[in-house]
Amino acid sequence: MQEKIQHVIDFFSNVEGISFDGERYVVSNTKMEQVDLYNITYDEYGDTLRLQIKRYFNGESVKYLEALESEIKSADINLSLLIVSLAGIILTYNPITDIISEFGTKNENISTQVENLIAYYKLFNYFKTSPFCDYYNSANDQIIFYSSTHGIIKIKHDVIPPKLNNFRIKERVNEILALAKPIEVSSFLKNSFYTISNGTGILDFKEIINKSDGIISITKRDYELVAKKFDFDKFRDSLYKEKENFFKEIREIIGKIFSQAVGIPISISASVFATYKVSDDTLMLVLVLLAFSLYVAFYIKIQCIYKKDLKEIENDFVQSFSIIQSKSGLPINTINIEKDKIERKISSTQDIIFWSILLVSFLALLVVVYIIYEITTNETFSLIKILLRKN
């Protein structure tokens, strides 16, 4: 075999004008003597010779690199392959050892192309088998799974595989196969297809290759959670308990806000009553004004403290739910529902504080205007102003 391989490599290296017509290699019949020199069989077709390279390797599964995607079928990777390139490069594949050997001039792109196609078909061959998929629809080129969680999942594959020579996929394919074969893990792998499909349950076979990192990560995470007997209900209870803790803290702040708010009407009433009683005494009116102003300032200060406490609760909430979201493994919808409830509660409490400060400030302004009016219309105040003018 080694001698034949070297013979064909020498032939491609020394005979000029060899091309590929879509089915086989051809050369002008003027090169007949050169072809005969290397004992390559051919058919004479018009003014060209159609070279029978495959016949030269009788008994071998020979494919042409120039039509690799259409030449190699899924069943071929179970055979010993011999791939011939127009550039004089020959690659052999041993399915038992899963090793590709390259002869002639080394070419990284060609070896990657062959390796990727074989890895692609290895994955495809296993996915379409009955131990893994529920139904293989060869008429529509679909691999179908039935999931109790997500319903029907469909994977569409191309009749002729796409070129995948931009990066090597062998390692990631082997990792997916390692997850697909154990029965206890395969269901998690299938569910990851649904997740990667953005909830449609329909994806292309090439997407599995391109998004393999995500598929592997999701499958391992979900399996590890179950393997460790992770109690989702228990964690969900913890989630609800965490929400109630935030609610309790917010309710305490709301209680304090309203307890403070109760004192405002009393303070206003007392100030107005005091103003009425001492309307003739300018000094007492000034004292009432000062006392009321200090009380309002104190009230606003207290509300600002509550606002700061609420901000700390909000920061704790953001941090806690970030951890829950990244570590729990709970469905994102479940987390978001509880998260939204707390966000609304925090937002409404912030509104209460804002409007409370605004309303008290407005009412205080009215009372201050009223007391100043009383002071300016007071007889004693008028007398003082007259005396000041005379001086």
C-alpha positions in Angstrom: 0.0 0.0 0.0 2.8 2.4 0.9 4.4 1.8 -2.5 1.1 2.5 -4.3 0.6 5.7 -2.4 4.1 6.9 -3.2 3.6 5.9 -6.8 0.5 8.1 -7.1 2.1 11.0 -5.3 5.0 10.8 -7.8 2.5 10.7 -10.6 0.7 13.9 -9.5 4.0 15.6 -8.9 5.5 14.9 -12.3 2.6 14.9 -14.8 1.3 18.4 -15.7 -2.2 19.5 -16.6 -4.2 17.1 -14.4 -7.6 18.5 -13.5 -10.9 17.4 -11.9 -14.1 17.3 -14.0 -16.5 16.8 -11.1 -16.3 13.1 -11.3 -12.7 12.1 -11.7 -9.2 13.4 -12.6 -8.6 14.0 -16.3 -5.5 14.9 -18.4 -5.0 15.8 -22.0 -4.4 12.7 -24.2 -1.1 14.2 -25.3 0.1 13.2 -21.8 -0.7 9.5 -22.6 2.9 8.4 -22.6 3.5 10.0 -19.2 0.4 8.4 -17.8 1.5 5.0 -19.1 4.9 5.5 -17.5 3.2 5.4 -14.1 0.9 2.5 -15.0 -2.2 4.6 -14.2 -5.3 3.1 -15.9 -7.6 5.4 -17.8 -10.5 5.7 -20.3 -9.9 7.7 -23.5 -12.7 10.2 -23.9 -12.3 12.6 -26.9 -9.1 14.5 -26.4 -8.8 13.7 -22.7 -7.9 10.7 -20.6 -10.1 10.0 -17.6 -7.8 8.6 -15.0 -9.0 5.6 -13.0 -7.2 6.3 -9.7 -9.8 4.4 -7.7 -9.2 1.2 -9.8 -5.5 1.6 -9.1 -6.3 1.0 -5.4 -8.5 -2.0 -6.0 -10.3 -3.0 -2.8 -9.8 0.3 -1.1 -12.5 2.9 -0.4 -11.0 5.7 -2.5 -12.5 9.2 -2.6 -11.5 12.4 -4.3 -10.7 15.4 -2.1 -11.9 17.8 -4.7 -15.5 16.5 -4.2 -15.1 15.4 -0.6 -18.5 16.5 0.8 -20.4 14.8 -2.0 -18.0 11.8 -2.3 -18.1 10.7 1.3 -21.3 9.4 2.7 -22.2 8.8 6.4 -21.5 5.0 6.1 -18.1 5.5 4.5 -16.4 6.6 7.8 -16.9 3.0 9.1 -14.5 1.9 6.3 -10.8 2.4 5.8 -10.7 5.5 3.7 -8.1 6.6 1.2 -8.5 10.2 0.0 -6.6 11.5 -3.0 -5.9 15.1 -3.7 -5.2 16.8 -7.0 -2.3 18.4 -5.2 -0.6 15.0 -4.8 -1.6 14.6 -1.2 -3.1 11.3 0.0 -4.8 10.8 3.4 -5.8 7.5 4.9 -8.3 7.0 7.7 -8.4 4.0 10.0 -11.9 3.8 11.7 -10.6 1.4 14.4 -7.9 3.7 15.6 -9.6 6.9 14.5 -6.3 8.1 13.1 -5.8 10.1 9.9 -2.4 9.7 8.2 -1.2 12.2 5.6 1.3 11.5 2.8 3.0 13.8 0.5 3.2 17.6 1.2 1.6 18.5 4.5 -1.4 20.7 4.3 -3.2 21.8 7.5 -6.4 23.0 5.7 -6.8 19.7 4.0 -6.2 17.5 7.0 -8.7 19.8 9.0 -11.3 19.5 6.3 -11.1 15.7 6.3 -11.0 15.4 10.1 -14.0 17.7 10.4 -16.1 15.8 7.9 -15.4 12.5 9.6 -16.2 14.0 13.0 -19.4 15.5 11.6 -20.6 12.1 10.3 -19.6 10.3 13.5 -22.0 12.6 15.4 -24.7 12.3 12.7 -24.4 8.5 12.6 -25.0 8.3 16.3 -27.7 10.9 16.5 -29.9 9.1 13.9 -29.6 5.7 15.7 -32.6 4.3 17.7 -30.8 4.3 21.0 -30.5 8.1 20.8 -33.2 9.6 18.6 -36.9 8.7 18.6 -37.4 8.9 14.9 -35.1 9.5 11.9 -37.0 10.9 9.0 -34.8 10.3 6.0 -37.3 11.7 3.6 -37.2 15.1 5.2 -33.6 14.8 6.5 -34.7 15.3 10.1 -33.6 13.7 13.4 -36.6 13.9 15.8 -36.7 13.7 19.6 -39.7 13.6 22.0 -39.1 15.5 25.3 -41.6 15.2 28.2 -40.5 18.7 29.1 -40.3 20.5 25.8 -42.3 18.4 23.3 -40.9 17.6 19.8 -37.3 18.7 19.0 -36.3 18.5 15.3 -32.8 18.7 13.9 -32.5 19.3 10.2 -29.3 18.1 8.4 -28.0 18.9 5.0 -27.8 16.1 2.4 -24.3 17.4 1.5 -22.5 18.5 4.7 -21.3 22.2 4.8 -17.6 22.8 4.8 -16.3 23.0 8.4 -12.6 23.7 7.8 -12.4 27.0 9.8 -11.7 25.2 13.1 -11.3 21.7 14.3 -14.4 20.1 15.7 -13.2 16.6 16.6 -12.7 17.3 20.3 -16.1 19.0 20.8 -17.8 16.3 18.8 -16.2 13.6 21.0 -17.4 15.5 24.1 -21.0 15.6 22.8 -20.8 11.9 22.0 -19.6 11.2 25.5 -22.7 13.0 26.9 -25.1 11.4 24.4 -24.2 7.7 25.0 -25.0 7.4 28.8 -28.7 7.0 29.2 -28.8 9.0 32.4 -27.2 12.0 30.6 -28.7 11.9 27.1 -32.0 13.4 28.1 -30.3 16.5 29.4 -28.4 16.8 26.2 -31.6 16.7 24.2 -33.2 19.3 26.4 -30.1 21.5 25.8 -31.0 21.4 22.1 -34.3 23.0 22.9 -32.6 25.7 25.0 -30.1 26.5 22.2 -32.9 26.7 19.7 -34.3 29.7 21.6 -37.4 27.8 22.6 -38.4 26.8 19.0 -37.4 23.2 19.2 -36.1 23.4 15.7 -32.4 23.8 14.7 -29.9 22.8 12.0 -27.3 20.1 12.5 -24.6 22.6 11.8 -25.9 24.7 14.8 -25.0 21.8 17.1 -21.4 22.0 15.9 -21.2 25.8 16.1 -23.0 26.1 19.5 -21.4 23.0 20.9 -19.7 24.8 23.8 -23.1 26.1 25.0 -24.7 22.6 24.6 -22.0 20.9 26.5 -22.1 23.5 29.3 -25.9 23.4 29.7 -26.0 19.6 29.7 -23.2 19.2 32.3 -24.8 21.9 34.5 -28.3 20.3 34.5 -27.0 16.8 35.0 -24.7 17.8 37.9 -27.6 19.5 39.6 -29.7 16.4 39.4 -26.8 14.0 40.1 -26.2 15.9 43.4 -29.9 15.4 44.2 -30.5 19.1 44.0 -33.9 19.9 45.4 -35.5 22.5 43.1 -38.6 22.7 45.3 -36.4 23.4 48.3 -34.5 26.1 46.5 -37.7 27.5 45.2 -38.9 27.7 48.8 -35.6 29.5 49.7 -36.3 31.9 46.8 -39.7 32.7 48.2 -38.3 33.1 51.7 -35.7 35.5 50.4 -38.5 37.5 48.7 -40.5 37.6 52.0 -37.4 38.9 53.9 -37.1 41.8 51.4 -40.9 42.4 51.7 -40.6 42.5 55.5 -37.8 45.0 55.5 -39.7 47.2 53.0 -42.9 46.9 55.1 -41.0 48.1 58.1 -39.8 51.2 56.3 -43.3 51.9 55.0 -44.7 51.6 58.5 -42.1 54.1 59.8 -43.0 56.5 56.9 -46.7 56.5 57.7 -46.1 56.7 61.5 -44.1 59.9 60.8 -46.8 61.1 58.3 -49.5 60.8 61.0 -47.7 63.5 63.1 -47.8 66.1 60.2 -51.5 66.9 60.4 -51.2 67.1 64.2 -48.3 69.4 63.9 -50.0 71.6 61.4 -53.2 71.8 63.5 -51.2 72.6 66.6 -49.3 75.3 64.8 -52.4 76.9 63.4 -54.2 76.7 66.7 -51.2 78.2 68.5 -51.0 81.0 65.9 -54.7 81.7 66.5 -54.2 81.8 70.3 -51.2 84.1 70.3 -52.1 86.2 67.2 -51.4 89.4 69.1 -48.0 88.3 70.4 -45.4 88.6 67.7 -42.6 86.9 69.7 -44.8 83.8 70.3 -45.8 83.7 66.6 -42.0 83.7 65.7 -41.5 80.9 68.2 -44.4 78.8 66.7 -42.9 79.4 63.2 -39.4 78.3 64.4 -40.8 75.2 66.2 -42.9 74.2 63.2 -40.0 74.7 60.7 -37.7 72.6 62.9 -40.2 69.8 63.0 -40.7 69.8 59.2 -36.9 69.8 58.7 -36.6 66.9 61.1 -39.4 65.0 59.3 -37.6 65.5 55.9 -34.3 64.3 57.4 -36.0 61.2 58.7 -37.5 60.5 55.3 -34.1 60.8 53.7 -32.7 58.3 56.1 -35.5 55.9 55.2 -34.7 56.5 51.5 -31.1 55.6 52.2 -32.1 52.4 54.0 -34.3 51.5 51.1 -31.4 52.0 48.7 -29.3 49.5 50.8 -32.1 47.0 50.6 -32.2 47.5 46.9 -28.5 46.8 46.6 -28.8 43.7 48.7 -31.7 42.6 46.5 -29.8 43.0 43.2 -26.8 41.1 44.6 -28.9 38.3 46.1 -30.9 37.7 42.9 -27.8 37.8 40.8 -26.4 34.9 42.8 -29.7 33.0 42.7 -29.9 33.5 38.9 -26.4 32.3 38.2 -26.1 29.4 40.8 -29.6 28.0 41.4 -30.4 26.4 38.1 -34.0 27.4 38.5 -36.0 28.5 35.4 -35.3 32.1 34.6 -39.0 32.8 34.4 -39.5 31.6 38.0 -36.7 33.9 39.2 -37.9 36.9 37.2 -41.5 36.7 38.5 -40.3 37.0 42.1 -37.7 39.6 41.2 -40.3 41.7 39.5 -42.5 41.6 42.6 -39.7 43.0 44.8 -38.7 45.6 42.2 -42.3 46.9 42.1 -42.4 47.0 45.9 -39.1 49.0 46.1 -40.3 51.3 43.4 -43.6 52.0 45.0 -41.9 52.7 48.4 -39.5 55.1 46.7 -42.5 56.9 45.2 -44.2 57.1 48.7 -41.1 58.7 50.2 -40.8 61.2 47.3 -44.4 62.2 47.4 -44.4 62.3 51.2 -41.5 64.8 51.2 -43.1 66.8 48.4 -46.5 67.0 50.1 -45.1 67.9 53.6 -42.9 70.6 52.0 -45.9 72.1 50.3 -48.1 72.0 53.4 -45.3 73.4 55.5 -44.9 76.2 53.0 -48.6 77.1 53.3 -48.4 77.1 57.2 -45.2 79.2 57.1 -46.9 81.7 54.7 -49.9 81.8 57.1 -47.8 82.4 60.2 -45.7 85.1 58.5 -49.0 86.7 57.3 -50.2 86.7 60.9 -47.0 88.2 62.1 -47.0 91.0 59.5 -50.6 91.9 60.3 -50.1 91.9 64.1 -50.6 95.3 65.8 -47.4 94.9 67.8 -45.5 94.2 64.6 -47.1 97.3 63.0 -46.1 99.5 66.0 -42.5 98.3 65.8 -42.4 99.2 62.1 -43.8 102.7 62.8 -41.2 103.3 65.6 -38.4 102.1 63.3 -39.5 104.6 60.6 -39.5 107.5 63.1 -36.0 106.7 64.2 
